Amino acid sequence: MARIVTREELNELVEADRAAGRTVALANGCFDLLHVGHTRYLEAAAAEADRLIVAVNDDESVRQLKGEGRPILPAADRAELVCGLRAVDYVVVFSGPTVAELLQAYKPDVHCKGTDYTSDTVPEREVVKAYGGRVAIVGDQKDHSTRDLLEKIRKNSQ
């Protein structure tokens, strides 16, 4: 069963998983209004390793990345929603524009990004390469977005 954890707890869990011979993947995102694209992304990420860590952006980093009026839901709610997905093992909330710090700390075997990236455009690719991990581009084609969903809600409410 998935758990929302602190960075310290995550360190212990990853160490235990590695000691048991399990592989670890890390995926990340804002997950501000969960939609089918998120589910497909995380299920594909989970298929890349034995355990899936999902790093959820904190509220301030969502504001910086997505703009005024975001996030719609606070980080604790977004983390709980992600935690409820069957593909997810651990959820941790992080700050900052990228997960480079988490990648350096936990060195997951696989860093998973959605199909809106390519191997060459993943911001953390050099960090992953430096510790010997790999990047996987996973999920369905990027034809779902929270931005589009919010626009549809705005239009339908007028």
Residue, then its C-alpha position, 0 to 999 in steps of 0.5 A: m500500500a502506498r505511503i506519503v513519506t518524509r525524505e528521511e523515511l524515504n531514505e530508509l525505504v529505498e535502502a531497504d528496497r535496495a537491500a532486498g534487490r528491488t529496483v526503484a523508479l522516480a516520477n514527478g509532477c504537479f498533479d494539480l487536478l488528477h486526470v487520465g494522463h497522470t494515471r497512464y504516466l504513473e502506471a507506465a513509470a511503475a512498469e520500469a522498476d519494482r518500486l515507484i516513488v512519486a515526487v509531488n511539487d509543493d505549492e510554491s513550485v507549482r505557482q512558479l511553474k504554472g502561474e497565478g491561480r495554481p495550484i488548485l489543490p494544496a500539496a497535501d491533497r495532491a499527494e494523497l490523491v497520487c498515493g491512492l493510485r495502485a501504481v504508486d509505492y511512495v509519495v514525497v512532496f518536494s520544492g524547487p523547479t526540478v527533482a535533481e536534488l531527490l535524484q542525487a539523494y536516492k539515485p533511482d535506477v530509472h527517472c521517468k518523465g512524460t511524453d512531453y519530454t524527449s531523452d534530450t530535453v529532460p532537465e535532470r538527464e545529466v544528474v541521472k547520467a552522472y550516477g549511472g541511472r537511466v531516463a525513461i520517457v513513459g505514458d501516453q501521448k500528451d493530449h491531456s493537460t490540467r490547463d486544458l481541463l481548467e479551460k473546459i471547466r471555465k467555458n462550461s461554467q459561463 
